[in-house]
Amino acid sequence: MQIDPTADLGSSMRRARLAAGLGLREVARRAGTSHATLNAYETNRKVPSIHTFVRILHACRYTVDVSLTPTDTD
């Protein structure tokens, strides 16, 4: 699954969880967080750190691949 960089993190986490066929509580347990916190991330009431975001995606059996590209600076 590719994550649209213009999409919010919450919907990306939710899509990954649902695509993996996992429930909120199971992903929270695997990621070492509470289901309430995970729900807050998925509904954009809280923003996870990049470390937490990666941990949640790993719990959903996804890896994170980041590509950095320099911008054109005129």
TADAHU-V28996 format. One record per residue. N is the residue number from 1. RES is the residue in one letter. PHI is phi in degrees with one decimal (* if undefined). Layout:
n=N res=RES phi=PHI
n=N res=RES phi=PHI
//
This chain:
n=1 res=M phi=*
n=2 res=Q phi=-96.8
n=3 res=I phi=-97.9
n=4 res=D phi=-69.5
n=5 res=P phi=-63.7
n=6 res=T phi=-88.4
n=7 res=A phi=-79.5
n=8 res=D phi=-76.6
n=9 res=L phi=-62.3
n=10 res=G phi=-58.6
n=11 res=S phi=-68.7
n=12 res=S phi=-65.7
n=13 res=M phi=-65.1
n=14 res=R phi=-63.9
n=15 res=R phi=-61.0
n=16 res=A phi=-64.2
n=17 res=R phi=-63.1
n=18 res=L phi=-67.1
n=19 res=A phi=-64.4
n=20 res=A phi=-80.5
n=21 res=G phi=70.5
n=22 res=L phi=-110.2
n=23 res=G phi=-83.4
n=24 res=L phi=-57.6
n=25 res=R phi=-64.7
n=26 res=E phi=-66.2
n=27 res=V phi=-65.0
n=28 res=A phi=-59.5
n=29 res=R phi=-62.4
n=30 res=R phi=-63.6
n=31 res=A phi=-87.3
n=32 res=G phi=76.6
n=33 res=T phi=-135.6
n=34 res=S phi=-88.8
n=35 res=H phi=-66.3
n=36 res=A phi=-66.1
n=37 res=T phi=-68.1
n=38 res=L phi=-60.7
n=39 res=N phi=-61.2
n=40 res=A phi=-64.4
n=41 res=Y phi=-65.9
n=42 res=E phi=-65.6
n=43 res=T phi=-100.7
n=44 res=N phi=61.4
n=45 res=R phi=-85.3
n=46 res=K phi=-136.3
n=47 res=V phi=-116.9
n=48 res=P phi=-76.4
n=49 res=S phi=-68.6
n=50 res=I phi=-62.8
n=51 res=H phi=-61.3
n=52 res=T phi=-66.7
n=53 res=F phi=-57.6
n=54 res=V phi=-65.0
n=55 res=R phi=-59.9
n=56 res=I phi=-66.6
n=57 res=L phi=-65.6
n=58 res=H phi=-63.1
n=59 res=A phi=-62.7
n=60 res=C phi=-92.8
n=61 res=R phi=68.8
n=62 res=Y phi=-118.5
n=63 res=T phi=-105.3
n=64 res=V phi=-114.2
n=65 res=D phi=-124.3
n=66 res=V phi=-109.1
n=67 res=S phi=-116.9
n=68 res=L phi=-104.4
n=69 res=T phi=-130.3
n=70 res=P phi=-66.0
n=71 res=T phi=-87.2
n=72 res=D phi=-78.6
n=73 res=T phi=-109.0
n=74 res=D phi=-87.5
//
